[in-house]
Amino acid sequence: MKSPRIEKFLQGMNARTGIDMHYLLSGGGSIFLGQVVSALFALALATAMANLIPKETYGSYKYILSIVSILTIATLTGMPTSLTQAIARGELGAYRKSLSAKLSWGVLGSLGAIGVGGYYIFMGNTDIGYSLLIVALFLPLSEAYSLWSAVFAGKKQFIPSAIYNALVQAGATLILIITIFCSKNVIVIIFFYYASYTVFRYLAHRSVLKRFPALSQNTDTGDAVAYGKRLSLVGAFSQSATQLDSLLVWHLMGPIALATYGFAVATTAPMKALLKATTTLAMPKYAEKSTRQLRNAVHTKIWKAYVIFIPITIAYIALLPIPFHFLFPQYLDSLIYAQALGLTFLFFPTKLQSTAILTRKNRTPVYLTNLANSISLTIFDVIGIYFLGIWGAVGATLLQYVFSTALTYYYYRTMD
């Protein structure tokens, strides 16, 4: 129970900032803590990989993950977003139908992994080939059993969500670190990566079903599954385009160059995860507002967010050399690229606009934005990497953020 002074302070902050402080503290605090925990696990894994496996192995590992990321398109990657909105509307029966759809469609991803893996084995690259055959065993299950997080997001139960996420990541990270200590073989690493995440996500899935028995009901859920399929289709272009840089760097420059670039990209992952958590926190609240209310609220929050993100960006670029020299001495050549990619943090506050668009009934702006962003990123990557190598990939990323922000702003101003 809050004291009268604390309650008065929170009400005053609500009035000054326009932010629901009770909602932020109950949800945002747990999400932020969860992301801090996730960042620590990611740091531990990155440190182990940077110091225990050769660059060539790490480059192969990143290349395989990029291929798999494209193959996961078949598992309906837009389903978590549609399910979050359905759960927020009280449609708990959407969970069972969404899970079934992801499992069924995920088989196509496995068939794709078998086909691509077979090709690499035929071409003599058995490390890539056999790794993809292993992925085929786990892909549908691993992706489907991650849907539980959308339930907590839709119900605005952020504390248990943070706990579950931390437990899943802790278990998988511990197994991976032990694996890396015991083996430097990329096939072994890939096996334990997907096996561990599949097992821990399944355990979380079973626990969530016990927590919310209504999730097992086979009830009519409106357009949740259909909307998830449409989001997945549109997102397919975006997901493929975001992996193109890694594929091009691998084929044009080799696995060591991909390791250098991939490590630079990985250093921005904790901040990107925090952004994703922020949009997860915002989506249920935005879905409840009218367009006029939403536009006014988002506009105010964006400018206030810059007060936080500008210092964060400056501090990140200035202080990043410290952990690199102590923790990642083998990847000092990645430092300058990581600092340049830190500039992408300046675009994070405007992502609230895309979240706002996503909660409206008019789906057309979502589809057109994803398609335009995918095409532009593909063009930027192909031209940039071909002529400038890694710097071309970094420049393409920054240009894409500028283009995406401008396009999103246009649809945000015209949404109804």
C-alpha positions as CSV (number, residue, x, y, z in Angstrom):
1,M,0.0,0.0,0.0
2,K,1.5,3.3,-1.0
3,S,1.8,6.2,1.5
4,P,-0.2,9.4,0.8
5,R,3.0,11.2,0.1
6,I,4.1,8.7,-2.6
7,E,0.6,8.7,-4.1
8,K,0.6,12.5,-4.2
9,F,4.1,12.5,-5.9
10,L,2.9,10.0,-8.5
11,Q,-0.2,12.1,-9.3
12,G,2.0,15.2,-9.6
13,M,4.3,13.3,-12.1
14,N,1.2,12.2,-14.0
15,A,0.1,15.8,-14.4
16,R,3.6,17.1,-15.4
17,T,4.7,14.4,-17.8
18,G,1.4,13.1,-19.1
19,I,2.6,9.6,-18.3
20,D,0.7,7.1,-16.2
21,M,3.3,6.6,-13.5
22,H,1.4,3.8,-11.8
23,Y,1.3,1.8,-15.0
24,L,4.9,2.7,-15.8
25,L,6.2,1.6,-12.4
26,S,4.2,-1.6,-12.2
27,G,5.0,-2.6,-15.8
28,G,7.9,-0.5,-16.9
29,G,10.0,-1.2,-13.8
30,S,9.7,-5.0,-14.2
31,I,10.3,-4.8,-18.0
32,F,13.4,-2.6,-17.4
33,L,14.7,-5.0,-14.8
34,G,14.0,-7.9,-17.1
35,Q,16.0,-6.3,-19.9
36,V,18.9,-5.6,-17.5
37,V,19.0,-9.2,-16.6
38,S,18.8,-10.2,-20.3
39,A,21.6,-7.8,-21.1
40,L,23.8,-9.4,-18.4
41,F,23.2,-12.9,-19.8
42,A,23.9,-11.6,-23.3
43,L,27.1,-10.0,-22.1
44,A,28.2,-13.2,-20.5
45,L,27.5,-15.2,-23.7
46,A,29.2,-12.6,-25.8
47,T,32.3,-12.6,-23.6
48,A,32.5,-16.4,-23.8
49,M,32.2,-16.4,-27.5
50,A,34.7,-13.6,-28.0
51,N,37.3,-15.3,-25.9
52,L,36.7,-19.1,-26.4
53,I,35.9,-19.7,-30.1
54,P,37.7,-18.6,-33.2
55,K,36.4,-15.7,-35.3
56,E,35.7,-18.0,-38.2
57,T,33.5,-20.2,-36.0
58,Y,31.6,-17.1,-34.7
59,G,31.1,-15.9,-38.3
60,S,29.7,-19.2,-39.3
61,Y,27.4,-19.2,-36.2
62,K,26.1,-15.7,-37.1
63,Y,25.6,-16.7,-40.8
64,I,23.5,-19.8,-39.7
65,L,21.4,-17.6,-37.4
66,S,20.7,-15.2,-40.3
67,I,19.6,-18.0,-42.6
68,V,17.3,-19.4,-39.8
69,S,15.9,-16.0,-39.2
70,I,14.6,-15.9,-42.7
71,L,13.3,-19.5,-42.4
72,T,11.3,-18.5,-39.3
73,I,9.1,-16.4,-41.6
74,A,7.2,-19.6,-42.2
75,T,6.4,-19.9,-38.4
76,L,4.1,-16.7,-38.7
77,T,6.3,-14.2,-36.9
78,G,3.5,-11.6,-36.8
79,M,1.4,-13.9,-34.6
80,P,2.7,-12.5,-31.2
81,T,1.7,-9.0,-32.1
82,S,-1.9,-10.0,-33.2
83,L,-2.1,-12.3,-30.1
84,T,-1.1,-9.5,-27.7
85,Q,-4.0,-7.4,-29.1
86,A,-6.4,-10.3,-28.9
87,I,-5.5,-11.1,-25.3
88,A,-5.9,-7.4,-24.4
89,R,-9.4,-7.6,-25.8
90,G,-10.1,-10.7,-23.6
91,E,-10.0,-13.2,-26.4
92,L,-8.0,-15.9,-24.6
93,G,-9.1,-18.6,-27.0
94,A,-6.8,-17.0,-29.6
95,Y,-3.8,-18.6,-27.9
96,R,-4.7,-22.2,-28.8
97,K,-5.5,-21.2,-32.4
98,S,-2.3,-19.1,-32.8
99,L,-0.2,-21.9,-31.3
100,S,-1.7,-24.4,-33.7
101,A,-1.1,-22.1,-36.7
102,K,2.5,-21.5,-35.8
103,L,3.2,-25.2,-35.4
104,S,1.5,-26.1,-38.7
105,W,3.2,-23.4,-40.7
106,G,6.5,-24.0,-39.0
107,V,6.8,-27.3,-40.8
108,L,7.5,-25.3,-43.9
109,G,10.4,-23.7,-42.2
110,S,11.8,-27.1,-41.3
111,L,11.4,-28.2,-44.9
112,G,13.3,-25.0,-46.0
113,A,16.1,-25.8,-43.5
114,I,16.4,-29.3,-44.9
115,G,16.5,-28.0,-48.4
116,V,19.1,-25.3,-47.8
117,G,21.1,-27.6,-45.5
118,G,21.2,-30.3,-48.2
119,Y,22.5,-27.8,-50.7
120,Y,25.4,-26.8,-48.5
121,I,26.3,-30.4,-47.8
122,F,26.2,-31.1,-51.5
123,M,28.5,-28.1,-52.0
124,G,31.0,-29.4,-49.4
125,N,30.2,-27.0,-46.5
126,T,29.1,-29.6,-44.0
127,D,29.3,-27.3,-41.0
128,I,26.5,-25.1,-42.4
129,G,24.6,-28.0,-43.9
130,Y,24.4,-30.2,-40.9
131,S,23.7,-27.2,-38.6
132,L,20.6,-26.4,-40.7
133,L,19.4,-30.0,-40.6
134,I,19.6,-29.8,-36.8
135,V,17.6,-26.5,-36.9
136,A,14.9,-28.3,-38.9
137,L,14.2,-30.6,-35.9
138,F,13.6,-27.7,-33.5
139,L,12.3,-24.7,-35.5
140,P,8.5,-25.2,-35.3
141,L,8.5,-26.1,-31.7
142,S,11.0,-23.4,-30.6
143,E,9.0,-20.6,-32.3
144,A,5.5,-21.8,-31.3
145,Y,6.4,-22.2,-27.6
146,S,7.6,-18.6,-27.4
147,L,4.0,-17.3,-27.8
148,W,3.4,-17.3,-24.0
149,S,5.1,-13.9,-23.8
150,A,2.2,-12.4,-25.8
151,V,-0.2,-13.6,-23.1
152,F,1.5,-11.6,-20.4
153,A,1.9,-8.6,-22.6
154,G,-1.8,-8.6,-23.5
155,K,-2.8,-9.0,-19.9
156,K,-0.3,-6.3,-18.8
157,Q,1.3,-8.7,-16.4
158,F,4.8,-7.5,-16.8
159,I,6.4,-8.8,-13.6
160,P,5.8,-12.5,-14.3
161,S,6.7,-11.9,-18.0
162,A,10.1,-10.5,-16.9
163,I,10.6,-13.5,-14.5
164,Y,9.8,-16.1,-17.2
165,N,12.0,-14.4,-19.8
166,A,14.9,-14.2,-17.3
167,L,14.5,-17.9,-16.4
168,V,14.4,-19.0,-20.1
169,Q,17.4,-16.9,-21.0
170,A,19.3,-17.9,-18.0
171,G,18.9,-21.6,-18.6
172,A,19.7,-21.4,-22.3
173,T,22.7,-19.1,-21.8
174,L,24.2,-21.3,-19.1
175,I,23.9,-24.4,-21.4
176,L,25.5,-22.5,-24.3
177,I,28.4,-21.2,-22.2
178,I,29.1,-24.8,-21.0
179,T,28.8,-26.0,-24.6
180,I,31.4,-23.4,-25.7
181,F,33.8,-24.4,-23.0
182,C,33.5,-28.0,-24.1
183,S,33.4,-27.6,-27.9
184,K,34.4,-25.1,-30.6
185,N,32.4,-27.0,-33.3
186,V,29.6,-24.8,-34.7
187,I,27.4,-27.8,-35.3
188,V,27.5,-28.7,-31.6
189,I,26.9,-25.1,-30.6
190,I,23.9,-24.8,-32.9
191,F,22.4,-28.0,-31.6
192,F,22.5,-26.9,-27.9
193,Y,21.4,-23.4,-28.8
194,Y,18.1,-24.6,-30.3
195,A,17.6,-27.6,-28.1
196,S,18.0,-25.5,-24.9
197,Y,15.6,-22.7,-26.1
198,T,13.0,-25.2,-27.2
199,V,13.0,-27.0,-23.9
200,F,12.9,-23.9,-21.7
201,R,10.2,-22.2,-23.9
202,Y,8.1,-25.3,-23.7
203,L,8.4,-25.3,-19.9
204,A,7.3,-21.7,-19.8
205,H,4.4,-22.5,-22.2
206,R,3.2,-25.3,-19.9
207,S,3.4,-23.0,-16.9
208,V,1.4,-20.3,-18.6
209,L,-1.3,-22.8,-19.6
210,K,-1.7,-23.8,-15.9
211,R,-1.8,-20.1,-14.9
212,F,-4.5,-19.3,-17.4
213,P,-6.7,-22.4,-18.1
214,A,-8.9,-20.4,-20.5
215,L,-6.0,-20.4,-23.0
216,S,-6.8,-24.0,-23.8
217,Q,-10.3,-23.2,-24.9
218,N,-11.1,-23.7,-28.6
219,T,-13.3,-20.6,-29.0
220,D,-14.0,-18.2,-31.8
221,T,-11.4,-15.4,-31.7
222,G,-12.4,-13.1,-34.5
223,D,-9.5,-12.1,-36.8
224,A,-6.6,-12.7,-34.5
225,V,-5.1,-15.5,-36.4
226,A,-5.9,-14.0,-39.8
227,Y,-4.4,-10.7,-38.8
228,G,-1.3,-12.5,-37.5
229,K,-0.9,-14.2,-40.9
230,R,-1.2,-10.9,-42.7
231,L,1.4,-9.3,-40.4
232,S,3.7,-12.2,-41.0
233,L,3.3,-11.9,-44.8
234,V,4.2,-8.2,-44.7
235,G,6.9,-8.7,-42.1
236,A,8.5,-11.4,-44.3
237,F,10.0,-8.8,-46.6
238,S,11.3,-6.9,-43.6
239,Q,12.7,-9.9,-41.9
240,S,14.5,-11.0,-45.1
241,A,15.9,-7.6,-45.7
242,T,17.3,-7.2,-42.2
243,Q,19.3,-10.4,-42.7
244,L,20.6,-9.4,-46.1
245,D,23.6,-7.5,-44.7
246,S,25.0,-10.6,-42.9
247,L,24.4,-12.8,-45.9
248,L,26.2,-10.3,-48.2
249,V,29.1,-9.8,-45.9
250,W,29.6,-13.5,-45.6
251,H,29.5,-14.1,-49.4
252,L,31.5,-11.1,-50.4
253,M,34.0,-10.8,-47.5
254,G,34.0,-14.2,-45.7
255,P,33.2,-15.5,-42.1
256,I,35.9,-13.4,-40.3
257,A,34.5,-10.2,-41.7
258,L,31.0,-11.3,-40.7
259,A,32.3,-12.0,-37.2
260,T,33.7,-8.4,-37.0
261,Y,30.5,-6.9,-38.3
262,G,28.2,-9.2,-36.3
263,F,29.9,-8.5,-33.1
264,A,29.4,-4.7,-33.7
265,V,25.7,-5.3,-34.3
266,A,25.4,-7.5,-31.2
267,T,26.6,-4.7,-28.9
268,T,23.4,-2.7,-29.8
269,A,21.1,-5.7,-29.0
270,P,20.5,-4.9,-25.3
271,M,19.3,-1.4,-26.2
272,K,17.1,-2.8,-29.0
273,A,15.6,-5.3,-26.6
274,L,14.8,-2.4,-24.3
275,L,13.0,-0.6,-27.2
276,K,11.0,-3.8,-27.9
277,A,10.1,-3.9,-24.2
278,T,8.9,-0.3,-24.4
279,T,6.7,-0.9,-27.3
280,T,5.3,-4.1,-25.7
281,L,4.5,-2.0,-22.6
282,A,2.8,0.7,-24.8
283,M,0.8,-1.4,-27.1
284,P,-2.1,-2.5,-24.7
285,K,-2.4,1.1,-23.5
286,Y,-2.4,2.5,-27.1
287,A,-5.0,0.0,-28.2
288,E,-7.4,1.5,-25.7
289,K,-7.1,5.1,-26.9
290,S,-8.9,7.0,-29.7
291,T,-6.7,8.2,-32.6
292,R,-6.9,11.8,-31.4
293,Q,-5.9,10.9,-27.8
294,L,-3.2,8.6,-29.1
295,R,-1.7,11.2,-31.4
296,N,-1.5,13.8,-28.7
297,A,0.0,11.4,-26.2
298,V,2.6,10.0,-28.5
299,H,3.8,13.4,-29.6
300,T,4.4,14.5,-26.0
301,K,6.2,11.3,-25.1
302,I,8.5,11.4,-28.0
303,W,10.0,14.7,-27.2
304,K,10.3,13.8,-23.5
305,A,12.0,10.5,-24.5
306,Y,14.7,12.5,-26.4
307,V,15.8,14.0,-23.1
308,I,16.7,10.5,-22.1
309,F,18.0,9.0,-25.3
310,I,20.4,11.8,-26.4
311,P,22.5,11.4,-23.2
312,I,22.3,7.6,-23.5
313,T,23.6,7.8,-27.1
314,I,26.5,10.1,-26.2
315,A,27.4,7.9,-23.2
316,Y,27.3,4.7,-25.2
317,I,29.6,6.0,-27.9
318,A,32.0,7.6,-25.4
319,L,32.2,4.7,-22.9
320,L,32.0,1.7,-25.3
321,P,35.8,1.3,-25.6
322,I,36.1,0.4,-22.0
323,P,34.2,-3.0,-22.1
324,F,35.7,-3.7,-25.5
325,H,39.3,-3.5,-24.3
326,F,38.6,-5.5,-21.1
327,L,36.1,-8.1,-22.3
328,F,36.5,-8.4,-26.1
329,P,40.2,-7.7,-26.9
330,Q,39.9,-10.0,-30.0
331,Y,37.2,-7.8,-31.5
332,L,38.8,-4.3,-31.2
333,D,38.3,-3.9,-34.9
334,S,34.5,-4.0,-34.3
335,L,34.6,-1.1,-31.9
336,I,34.4,1.8,-34.5
337,Y,31.5,0.1,-36.3
338,A,29.7,-0.5,-33.0
339,Q,30.1,3.2,-32.1
340,A,28.7,4.3,-35.4
341,L,25.7,1.9,-35.0
342,G,25.1,3.6,-31.6
343,L,23.7,6.5,-33.5
344,T,20.6,4.4,-34.2
345,F,19.5,4.9,-30.6
346,L,18.5,8.5,-31.6
347,F,15.7,7.1,-33.7
348,F,14.2,4.9,-30.9
349,P,11.7,7.4,-29.5
350,T,10.0,7.7,-32.9
351,K,9.3,4.0,-32.8
352,L,6.3,4.9,-30.6
353,Q,4.7,6.2,-33.8
354,S,4.9,2.9,-35.5
355,T,3.5,1.2,-32.4
356,A,0.6,3.6,-32.5
357,I,-0.1,2.8,-36.2
358,L,0.0,-0.9,-35.4
359,T,-2.9,-0.6,-32.9
360,R,-5.3,1.1,-35.5
361,K,-7.9,-0.8,-37.4
362,N,-6.6,0.4,-40.8
363,R,-3.9,-2.1,-41.6
364,T,-2.8,-0.6,-44.9
365,P,-0.2,1.8,-43.5
366,V,1.4,-1.2,-41.7
367,Y,1.7,-3.2,-44.9
368,L,3.0,-0.3,-47.0
369,T,5.5,0.8,-44.4
370,N,7.0,-2.7,-44.0
371,L,7.2,-3.2,-47.8
372,A,8.8,0.2,-48.5
373,N,11.3,-0.2,-45.7
374,S,12.2,-3.7,-46.9
375,I,12.8,-2.5,-50.5
376,S,14.9,0.5,-49.4
377,L,17.0,-1.5,-47.0
378,T,17.7,-4.1,-49.7
379,I,18.9,-1.3,-52.1
380,F,21.0,0.4,-49.4
381,D,22.7,-2.9,-48.4
382,V,23.4,-4.2,-51.9
383,I,25.0,-0.9,-53.0
384,G,26.7,-0.1,-49.7
385,I,28.3,-3.5,-49.0
386,Y,29.4,-4.1,-52.6
387,F,31.3,-0.8,-52.8
388,L,32.2,-0.1,-49.1
389,G,32.2,-3.5,-47.3
390,I,31.4,-3.3,-43.6
391,W,31.2,0.5,-43.6
392,G,28.6,0.1,-46.4
393,A,26.5,-2.2,-44.1
394,V,26.7,0.4,-41.3
395,G,25.8,3.2,-43.5
396,A,22.9,1.3,-45.0
397,T,21.5,0.7,-41.5
398,L,21.7,4.4,-40.6
399,L,20.2,5.5,-43.9
400,Q,17.4,3.0,-43.4
401,Y,16.6,4.5,-40.0
402,V,16.3,7.9,-41.5
403,F,14.0,6.7,-44.3
404,S,11.9,4.6,-42.0
405,T,11.4,7.4,-39.5
406,A,10.3,9.8,-42.3
407,L,7.8,7.3,-43.8
408,T,6.4,6.3,-40.4
409,Y,5.9,10.0,-39.5
410,Y,3.9,10.5,-42.7
411,Y,1.5,7.6,-41.9
412,Y,1.3,8.5,-38.3
413,R,0.1,12.1,-39.1
414,T,-2.5,10.7,-41.5
415,M,-3.8,7.7,-39.5
416,D,-7.4,7.5,-38.6
